Structure formats: structure tokens, C-alpha cells
Amino acid sequence: MKQIIYLNIILLLLSCNTNKIENTMNKNSPEYKAFMTQENRFEINACELKYNGKPFKLGMTIKEMENVFGKNGKKHKTLIEWNKGVTVVTWFNEDNLITEMRLIYSEDDLLINLYGNFIDSKLSFDDFLKKSSKLSFDDFFIHDDGYRLYNKECNLLLDFQSPVMYNRIGGGHLSVRGDWKLDETYPIEAISISYINKLTITICQDQ
């Protein structure tokens, strides 16, 4: 267990150099118009999170979250699940405060507004970056399961689930794993939203 905790802290520290990213939304684009006609609209813009224009954030109570997402969520021991075009899984603690959120695509054509760029379940991670004028691979910490973006403004972590491939050096039994293969990436399957712990916040702010 201690090894897992230490590994998570190391991964977070490696994300500390991420700069502030600004919204690049083009309100005249066909994607924006399609997004605005959706029944369920999710927006992630730096520190601002919205569902159908209503702001929400981690740290809200279950009741406050229900005022945004409705009271029809399926409640389990430590999480609540809503189906809003994406499966929204929120974890809560003993004080009924929301501690983490995960957005998992459940409709192929649903668009999520991320920093003014629109992503769906078919969009590969490198194609998403090609559409963005503000984000590049250098802004992310890359690990086997995807890409991590840290926003210093509010200590917010976004984890993009999109398995990463490696280049292979050599062949057969003599092949070894090389660098990340960033010109061929998988679609974004889910986005996890969380805050980093106080220890890591202090270290990041000191850098």
C-alpha cells in the first residue's frame, strides 16, 4: 500500500510543471452549435466545471450535487452514478462530500467541451491535441493508462483514459520497449477529475 501511495505522489510531482491553459472556444464552429443542442452538456474550462450551464465542483455535498445532476442517481456505498450521456461516477466521503468524479462515455456522438475544444468517444488523443491551439503532449504527464493534466490555479488534476502504446526496438524475443508512440493514440474513453493532496500542493507551489 505504501508503495502505491509513494508512486502516486511521484506521478503527481512530475505533473507540477504544467502551465495554465486558457479556453480556446470558437462559438462559430459547427461543433459548438452541435454541442449547444445537446440535452446534456459538460464543460471543463480550467477550474470551472459546468453541467448544462450549472457550475459544480469537487467538495460539494451530495445534496448540492443533486441540485445540478438531479436526484435520480444510483447510490452505492461510497459512490453515486448518474447517466447523462456520459456515465458520471462521483465518490464521496463520510461527510457526504464529493471527492472525485469520473466521466465515462455512454453515447458515441456526445461532445464534451474541454478548454474550448470538443471531444467525443471516437476522437483519438493526438487528434484532440491537433485541434487545440493551447495544448500539446508537453503539457501532460504520460503513463500507461493515459495522460494527466495538472492545473496550478486550483490544484485540479484531469486524467484522460486513453491507453498509450510504445515504440519497440529490435524484434522477436530481443525487442525492448522504447519511447511512447504518440503519433498513434487511442480514443479518450473517460476523464477523471480530482484534487491533489496537501503535501503535493505544497511541493508544487514551492517550485
C-alpha positions in Angstrom: 0.0 0.0 0.0 2.8 2.4 0.9 4.4 1.7 -2.5 1.2 2.7 -4.3 1.0 5.9 -2.3 4.6 6.9 -3.0 4.1 6.1 -6.7 1.0 8.3 -6.9 2.9 11.2 -5.2 5.8 10.8 -7.7 3.4 10.8 -10.6 1.7 14.0 -9.3 5.1 15.7 -8.7 6.1 15.0 -12.3 2.9 17.0 -13.4 3.8 20.1 -11.4 5.3 22.0 -14.3 2.1 22.2 -16.3 1.2 25.8 -17.2 -2.2 27.4 -17.0 -4.3 26.6 -20.2 -6.9 29.0 -21.4 -10.2 28.4 -23.2 -9.9 28.4 -27.0 -13.6 28.1 -27.9 -14.8 29.0 -31.3 -18.5 29.8 -31.0 -19.0 29.9 -34.7 -17.9 26.3 -35.3 -20.3 23.6 -36.3 -19.1 21.6 -33.2 -20.1 24.4 -30.9 -23.6 24.6 -32.4 -23.9 20.8 -32.1 -22.8 21.0 -28.5 -25.3 23.6 -27.6 -28.2 21.5 -29.0 -27.3 18.5 -26.7 -29.6 17.6 -23.9 -26.5 17.0 -21.6 -23.7 19.5 -21.9 -20.5 19.0 -19.9 -17.8 21.8 -19.8 -14.4 21.7 -18.3 -12.6 25.0 -18.6 -9.6 25.4 -16.3 -11.0 25.5 -12.8 -14.6 25.9 -14.0 -16.8 22.8 -14.3 -20.4 23.0 -15.6 -23.3 20.8 -16.5 -26.0 22.4 -18.6 -24.7 25.8 -17.6 -24.8 25.0 -13.9 -21.4 25.2 -12.1 -20.3 22.3 -9.9 -17.1 21.3 -8.2 -15.5 18.7 -6.0 -16.1 19.3 -2.4 -19.9 19.9 -2.9 -22.3 17.9 -0.7 -24.4 15.2 -2.2 -27.4 17.4 -1.9 -25.7 20.2 -3.7 -24.6 17.8 -6.5 -28.2 16.6 -6.8 -29.3 20.2 -7.4 -27.1 20.1 -10.5 -27.4 16.5 -11.8 -30.9 15.6 -10.3 -31.9 13.1 -7.7 -32.1 10.0 -10.0 -28.5 8.9 -9.4 -27.9 5.3 -8.3 -26.3 5.4 -4.8 -23.8 2.8 -3.7 -21.7 2.6 -0.6 -19.2 5.3 -1.5 -20.3 6.5 -4.9 -23.2 7.8 -6.9 -23.7 7.1 -10.6 -25.7 9.3 -13.0 -26.3 8.6 -16.6 -26.2 11.9 -18.5 -24.9 10.9 -21.9 -21.8 10.1 -20.1 -21.8 7.9 -17.0 -20.9 10.2 -14.2 -19.4 8.4 -11.2 -18.8 10.6 -8.1 -17.1 9.3 -5.0 -18.0 10.7 -1.6 -16.6 10.5 2.0 -18.1 10.0 5.4 -19.1 13.7 5.4 -21.1 13.2 2.2 -18.7 15.5 0.3 -17.9 14.7 -3.3 -14.1 13.8 -3.5 -13.6 12.6 -7.1 -15.5 12.4 -10.4 -15.2 10.2 -13.5 -16.9 10.9 -16.8 -17.3 7.8 -19.0 -18.7 8.0 -22.5 -22.0 6.2 -22.9 -23.1 7.8 -26.1 -20.8 7.8 -29.1 -21.9 11.2 -30.5 -21.9 13.1 -27.2 -19.5 16.1 -27.2 -17.7 17.3 -24.1 -16.4 20.9 -24.1 -12.8 20.7 -22.8 -10.9 24.0 -22.7 -13.0 25.2 -25.6 -12.3 22.1 -27.7 -14.9 19.4 -28.3 -14.2 15.7 -27.8 -16.3 12.6 -28.3 -15.7 8.9 -27.8 -14.3 8.4 -31.3 -11.7 11.2 -31.1 -8.2 9.9 -30.6 -6.0 11.8 -28.1 -3.5 13.0 -30.7 -6.3 14.3 -32.9 -7.7 16.2 -29.9 -4.4 17.9 -29.4 -4.1 18.7 -33.1 -7.4 20.6 -32.8 -6.2 22.6 -29.8 -4.1 25.7 -30.1 -3.2 25.7 -26.4 -2.4 22.0 -25.5 0.4 19.7 -26.6 1.9 16.5 -25.3 4.4 18.5 -23.3 1.6 19.7 -21.1 0.8 16.2 -19.9 2.4 13.6 -17.7 2.1 10.3 -19.8 1.7 6.9 -18.2 0.5 3.5 -19.4 -3.2 4.2 -19.0 -3.3 7.7 -20.4 -2.4 11.4 -19.9 -2.5 13.6 -16.8 -3.0 17.4 -16.9 -2.4 19.5 -13.8 -3.9 23.0 -13.4 -1.9 25.0 -10.8 -4.7 27.6 -10.5 -6.9 25.3 -8.5 -4.7 22.1 -7.9 -7.1 20.2 -10.3 -6.0 17.0 -11.9 -7.6 15.7 -15.1 -6.7 12.1 -16.1 -7.6 11.1 -19.6 -8.1 7.4 -20.0 -6.6 6.5 -23.4 -4.1 3.6 -23.3 -0.6 4.6 -24.6 1.4 2.5 -27.0 5.2 2.1 -27.1 7.6 2.0 -29.9 9.5 -1.3 -30.0 13.3 -1.5 -30.5 14.5 -4.7 -32.1 12.4 -7.8 -32.9 11.2 -11.0 -31.5 12.4 -12.0 -28.1 15.2 -9.4 -28.3 12.8 -6.4 -28.7 12.6 -3.9 -25.9 10.2 -1.1 -25.1 11.2 2.3 -26.5 9.6 5.8 -26.2 5.9 6.5 -26.1 4.2 6.1 -29.6 2.5 9.5 -29.7 1.6 9.6 -33.4 -0.9 6.7 -32.9 -3.1 7.1 -29.9 -6.4 5.6 -28.9 -9.7 7.4 -28.3 -10.4 9.1 -25.0 -12.6 6.7 -23.1 -13.1 8.6 -19.8 -11.9 11.7 -17.9 -11.3 11.6 -14.1 -11.4 14.8 -12.1 -9.7 15.1 -8.7 -7.6 17.3 -6.5 -4.0 16.6 -5.3 -3.3 16.2 -1.6 -2.0 18.9 0.6 1.6 17.5 0.7 1.9 17.6 -3.1 0.2 21.0 -3.3 2.9 22.4 -1.0 5.7 20.9 -3.0 4.3 22.1 -6.3 3.8 25.6 -5.1 7.4 25.8 -3.9 8.8 25.0 -7.3 
